Amino acid sequence: ILVSLMLALVAAQLLNYLLLGPWKDPAGFNFPQSVMFQYDAMVPILIPGTRVNVTLLVAFAFSLAAWVFMQRSFA
């Protein structure tokens, strides 16, 4: 548990370094943010006006695959 907590701090510090350093948006008014992705690189929205996107379908597919695997395995 201690190692997980320590690595979470390392990950947060790494993200802080990247957002304030190499990934910093030059037009970001000195806010720690990266440049926005192009529209073509974003995940498609399923229901307009909401934040529901294609990853919901991916999550259902992986859940179904995990269920099938658990039902068919001999464990």
KAJO-V655932 format. One record per backbone hydrogen bond with DSSP energy under -0.5 kcal/mol. NH is the residue of the N-H (numbers start at 1). CO is the residue of the C=O. If there is no record, write none. Layout:
nh->NH co->CO
nh->NH co->CO
//
This chain:
nh->5 co->1
nh->6 co->2
nh->7 co->3
nh->8 co->4
nh->9 co->5
nh->10 co->6
nh->11 co->7
nh->12 co->8
nh->13 co->9
nh->14 co->10
nh->15 co->11
nh->16 co->12
nh->17 co->13
nh->18 co->14
nh->19 co->15
nh->20 co->16
nh->21 co->17
nh->23 co->18
nh->24 co->21
nh->25 co->33
nh->26 co->24
nh->28 co->25
nh->31 co->28
nh->33 co->31
nh->35 co->23
nh->41 co->38
nh->42 co->39
nh->46 co->52
nh->47 co->52
nh->48 co->46
nh->50 co->47
nh->54 co->44
nh->56 co->53
nh->57 co->54
nh->58 co->54
nh->59 co->55
nh->60 co->56
nh->61 co->57
nh->62 co->58
nh->63 co->59
nh->64 co->60
nh->65 co->61
nh->66 co->62
nh->67 co->63
nh->68 co->64
nh->69 co->65
nh->70 co->66
nh->71 co->67
nh->72 co->68
nh->73 co->69
//
